[in-house]
Amino acid sequence: MLKATGVAAGVIGTGTALRAPTAIAAGGAFAHPGLLHTGADLDRMAAKVRAGAAPYTAGYAKLTANRHAQSGWTANPQAVVHRGAGSPQNYSILYNDIHAAYQNALRAHVSGDRAHADTAVAILNTWSAKLTGVQGSADRFLAAGLYGYQFANAAELVRDHGGFELARFQKMLREVFLPLSDDFLKNHNNAVVTNYWTNWDLTAMACVLAVGIFCDDRAAVDRAIEYFKHGEGLGSIKNAIPVVYDDGLAEWLEAGRDQGHALLGVGLMGTFCEMAWNQGIDLYGYDDNRFLKGAQYVAKWSLGDEVPYTANTRKKGAIGGWSGTETATGAAAVDPATTRPIWAMIANHYTRRRGLDASYITRIAAKSAPEGGGGDYGPNSGGYDQLGFGTLAFTRDRVAGSTSSSPTPTPSATASGAPSPAVQPAQPVQSGTPGASPTPDGDLAATGTGDVAGWIAATGITALAGGLLLLRRRGRAGDGAS
């Protein structure tokens, strides 16, 4: 079968081969902290902010200005969370508290202020002491996936804090969130496997992977990785990105649906790849950098440029019940002002860690900077689907010999629950560079700076040339989602 040869396949540095990653998940202990942020990442953020380095200071200013990142936040735990149906439909309470826990924990690591770590711990402890279930319509699976992976990431930042109830929190994740996400990937709510769009699978996949790492559950991690590579649903990489073209772009399936859900999917797949990378598993580069090509496609399209789209038809319906088909024939309309805090993480991986060309991703990352987090992108749940703050968290110096960089995680030498004693409190920073205006896009998961400029200059913004030849496609009928 022919292989695409476009810009995404190129490697800067002739003759330099990528090393195979050190697969921590294949043997030995998991690295902690080791979800979206490693100990080295947290140390880098603190040091850069302390030094007043751009664009970290602008990213940190977005964090400190967010109402969720304040140490006076008080949690409001619920025994049962309902999404999509039930009384009351109270899931907004959960996602606001999760983002408050994450933002306070992140702020504690950067500033050295223990009050923020204490606040994060208090939020997480009150929820693990009370929450017993997630219920509702099919949207309960979305709640389990989104909030399960986010909860795990917030808790990972304080897992070694003296007051954190680690065992109880692990029990909550294993009993409340993980079973729903596992069940969705196996049974898809008793629907045909292509009934649900890509983002539904990706939320569940992110939850299974994050909970698996947080709870040191190797079987869960293995299930998530296997599904990413070979799952039957539309979240596996070859179903989410079904067509690779010869110019280095690859079609994102949900571009045939709408822009908001396509951005959500790219953000979720990037989150999945980053968490795996921090455990020594390179999914960013899987199948000849297929995710890079799909992200480049969505970035180009979201910037308002033309992209190809190969029509696809998917089956939908309930097993043993109603059935139908739906065909997407072209990429949907976009609003170039629409943004989500997803691009800094992806751009920094490919251009800084790997030294690959990602011209459209770097353009949209620069346009979206500095990235905020939950609470900065509108009041609806769609504004809380990503943890965000990528400008602060994922901006990184270019790795020397980055075309050979590979994931080699090691457990942090310092406790993950509190900032390193060497980290001094950072001075409050006021950003003089406002970020792109947020565009609230509703409940998207439901069925419904100088450094950046230099980064773009280094990677280059070049026109992608050549004809659009279909090279690879899944031949299975029903390659769509509803």
N, C-alpha and C positions, 0 to 999 in steps of 0.2 A: 504494500500500500504506500502511495506517495506520501512524503512528509513535507510540511510547509517549511519554507526557508527564509521567511521575512525577517524584519529587524529583530523580533523577539528572540530568534534563534541565534543571533550573533553574539559573540563573546569578545569583549574588549581585551586585547592582549593576545596576540597570535601565539598559538601553540600551548596555551594554558588550559588545562582541563579542570573541570570541577571535581573536587574530591567527594567521595561518598560520605554522607553524614555519619557521625557517631551516633548510633541509634540507642539512646538511653532506654527507650521503651522496649527494646528487644531483650534487655537483661539489666539487672542491677536496679538501684533505687531511682525513683523519679526525682528530678531536680526541683527544689523549692527555695525561693519563689520561682515558679516556672510556668505560669499561664501566659498572660499577655506581657508580663514584665518579669525580668530576672533581677537578681541582686545587682548585677553590673548595670543594668538599665536604670535602676533606681539611684544608684550612686552617680551615674552620669548626669541624670536630671538635676540632682542636688548640686553637684559641682558646677554645672553650667549656669544654673540660676544664681548661685552664690558668686560666680565670676561676672555676672551681668551679661552673659553671652546671648546674642540674637541667633535664632528666633525663640530660644527657650524662654526668655523673659516675657515675650508677648504671649506665649502659650501659658505660662504660669499666671500671668495677669488674668487670662480668661478663666482659669481655675479659681483664683481667689475671689473673683467678682461674682461667681455663681452662687446663688442662694443656697444650693445644696451643700456647698463646701464649707459651711460655717460650723464651728464647734458647738454652737448652741442648738443644733438640730435635735429634735426629740422624735423618736420612732413611734409609730402607731400600729403595732403588730395585730394581725387578724388570725383567727383560728382557721378559717377557710377563705380562700381567694377565689372569686368568680370572675370569669371573663367570657363574654359573648352571651351568657344567660345566667340566671340565678339571681338570688336576692340577698344582699345587694350586689350589683356588679362593681366590685371594689378594687379591681386590680391596679388602678392608678395609685392607690396607697402603697402597694408593694413596690412598683417601679420607682416611685419617688424616694422611698426609703433606701432601696438598693443603691440608687445613684448618690444619695447622701453618704452612705457608707463608703462607697468606692472613692468618691471625691475627697472625703475627709482622710481616708487612708492614704491616698496618693499625696495629698497636701502634707500629711505628717512626714512622709518619707522625704519630700523635697525641702520642707522648712525645718525639720527637726523639732517641731512643736508637738509634744506628746498629747496635748489636749485633743488634737484632731484624731490621733490614733484611739484615744479613749472613747471618743464619740462614735467612731466607726465600730469599735468592739461592742459598745452598748446597743447600737442599732442591730447588729447581727445577733447578739445574744438574746435580745428580746424576741426576735422573730423565731429563732430556733427553739425557744422555750414555748412558743404558742402555735405556730403553723402546723396544721395536720393534713391539709389537702388543698389541691387546686382543682376547681370544678368549672363547669359551664358547657357551652356548645363545643363544636370542633375547635373553637378558639382556645380551649383549655390546653390543647397541645402547643399552641403558640406561646401561651403564658409559661408553660413548663420549660419550653426550649429557651426562650429569650431570657427569662428571669433566672432560670437555673444556671446558665453559663455566666450571667452577670453576677449572681450571688457568689458563685465559686471564685470569680476574679476578685471581688471585693474582699472576701474572706482570706484569699491567698496572701493578700498584703499584710494581714495582721495575724496570720496563723500561729506565730510564735509569741504573740503578745501575752503577757502573764495572765490577763483576765479573760482571754478568749476561750470560750467553751468549744474547743475543737471537735471533740468526739461527738458532742450533741449536734453540732452544725453538720458534720459529716453524715450523721444518722438522718437528719432532715433532708439533705440533698439526695441520699440514697433511697429514702422511702417516699418522698413527696414529688420530686422532680424527675429523677432518673427513670422510674418505671413508665411514666407517661411518654417520655421521649423515646425510650426503647420500643414501647408498644407502637408508637406512630411509625417508626421506621420499619417495623415488621408488618403491621396490618393496615396502615394508612386509614384509620378510622372506618374500616370495613368498606373502603372504596377501591376502585381499580387503581393501580399503582401510579398512573399518570393523572389522576384526578386533581391532585394538589400541585400548585406551582412550586418552582424551585425553592423559594424562600421557606416554605413549610418544612421541607426536609432539612435545610441548612440550620434552622433554629434547633431542631432536634439533634442534629449531628454535633453542633457546638455544645449543647448541654451534655451529651454523653461523653464527649472528649474532655470537657472542663471538669465535670464531676469525677470522671475516671482518674484524671491527674490529681485533683485535689484530695481524693480519697485513696490514692495509691491503689487503684483498682485496674490492674493490667488488662483484664478481660474486657472491661468497658472501653478502654483506650483502643484495644485491638478491634473491637466491633466498629468504633467510629472511623478508624483509619480504613478498614476494609470497605465500609460503606462509601466513603469518599472515592475510593478507587473503582469499586465494582457494584455499588448499590443499584437496584432496579429503579428506584424512584428518580425524580427529576433533580434532586440535589447532588447526585454523584457527578463527578467532574465532566464526564463525557456526555451526560444528558443535560447538564446545565449549560455546557458549552459544546453544542453538537456539531458545529461546522468550523473548520479551520481553513482560512484563505491563504493565498500564496504571498500576501503582502505583510504578514506578521500579525494580522487581526484574526480574531475568532469570535463568531457570533454568540452573544449571550441570549439564551432562550427567552428570558422575560423582557427583552427589548421589544418583543412583539406584543407585550401586554401594556406596560407603561413605564415611564422613567423612574418613578418613585420605588417601585418594587425591584427594578433592575439594580438601582443603587443599593437598596437593602441587601440584595443577594450578593453583590460584589463585596460589600462590607462584611457580611457574615462569612463568606468563603475566605476573605483575607484574615479575619479573626481566627478561623479554624486553622489556617496555614501557620499563622504566627504562634499559636499555642503549641502546635505540633513541632514547629522549628525549635522552640525553647526546650523541647525534650529530645532534640537530636533527630527529628524526622523531617526530611525535606519534601513537603508537598507543594511548596511554591514552585519547585522545579519539575514536579511530576509531569510525565508525558510531554517532554520537550517544552517546558514552561507554558503549558496550556492555560493556566490561570492568568499569567502575564498577558497573553494574547487576548483573552476574554476581557480583562480589565482595561486594556488599551482600547478595545472596541467600545466599551461602555463610556470611557472617558472621551473619546473622539466624538461619539454620538451626543453625549451630554453637553459638549462644548458647542453643539449646533452644526457639526459637520455631517456630511452624508456618509452612511455606512451601508454595506450590502445586507440583505436579509433573505435567507433561503426559506421559503414557505414550509411550515410543518403542521401536521395534524395530530392532535392528541385524542386519546379516548378518555372519557370521563363517565362518572356514574358510580352507583353503589353495587357491590357484588351481590348478585341475586336480585337486584332491583332495577331502577331506571338506568338507562345508558344513553350515551350520545357521543358526538365528536365536536371538536372545535378546531378551526384552522387559523393560524396567524400567518398573514401574507407579507407583512412588512414591518419595519421598525416604527414604533409609535412616535408621535410628536414629542418634542422636548422643550423645556424652558431652561435656557442656559444659566439662569439665576438660581435654579434649584440646586441645593447642595446638602451633603451629609458629611459628618466628620469621619471619613473612611480612607482618604487618599494618602495622608502622610505616611501611614504604616506601610502601605503597599509600595509607594514610590521609594521610600527609604530602603526597603528590602532589596528591590531590584537594582536601583542605581548605586546605593552606598555599600550594601553588603556584597552584591554580585557584580557590580560594574556593567550592567546591561543597559541597553537603550530602552527607555520608557517615555518617549517624548510626550505623548498625550497625557499620560498619568502625571508627569511632572508639571505640565501646564495647568491641569485642573487642580493639582495639589497646591500650587502657588496661588491660584485664584481663590481657593477655599481657606487659605491661612489667614490668621492663626485659628486652628480648629478649637471649638468649644466642646461641650458635652451635654448631657441631659439637662434640659432647662434652657438651653441656648437656641433650640431649633423648634420652637413652638410648644404649645401646652398639651398637644395630643400625644398619644403613645408612640406614634411614629418618630417623634423627636427624642425618644428614649430607647430606641432599638440598638444604638451603639453607645459604648461607654465614652468614646471620644477622647479629646485632648491629645490628638496625635502630634501636633506641633511640639508640645512639651515632651511627650512620652516616646516618640519614635524618630525624631530628628537625630541623626547620628553622623559622626565624622566618617568620611570614606575609609573603608578598611584597606590597608596596604595589601596589594595583591588580591583585591576583592573578588576577582574572577575565580579564585580558589577558595574563597571563604566557605566554610561549612559549619553546620550547627554542632557545637561541642559543649553542651551545657554541663555545668557542675553545680552542686548545691552551694548556696550562698554561705560565705564564712560568717556573716552576721545574721542575727535574728531577723526574720522577715516581718515580724510584727511591729517593730519600732525602728526608727531611723538609726543608721550607724552613728555611734558616738562621735565619729569624726566629722559628721555633717553638722554644720552650724546653721542656726535658723537663717533662712534667706530673708532679705529685706523685701517688703512689699514693693511690687513693681507695677507701674501704670503703663499700659500699652498705648503708644501713640499711633498704632496702626490697626484700625478696626478691621475685623474680619468681614467676610462676605455677609450680606444680609440674609438671615435665616428665612427659609421659605417653608412654613408649616405645610405638611402634606398629609395630615390626618393619620389614621390608623393603618399604616402601610403594611404591617405584617398580616392583618386580617384579610379575608377574602376581599371577602373583601379584605520680605522682608528681605533683607540683603542676602542672607544666606540662601534663601529660596531662589533669588534671582541668579546667584552664582551657580546654584545647583542646575538650573535650567540651562545656563550657558555651557556648563560642563558636559551635560548630556546631549545638548543640541535639540532644536526643534526643527525637524526636517519633514518635508512632505513625503507621504508614503506613495510610492509610484507603482506602476504596473497594473496589469489587468486583474480581475477578480475571478480566480479559478477555484471552483469547489474541489477540495482535495480529500476531505475526510468527513464522513457523516455517519451517524448511527442509522442503520437501515430499518430499525424496528418501527412498525406502525404505532401511532399514538405518542410520538415524540413531543408531547406538549404538556402543559399543565393548565389547570382551570383556575 
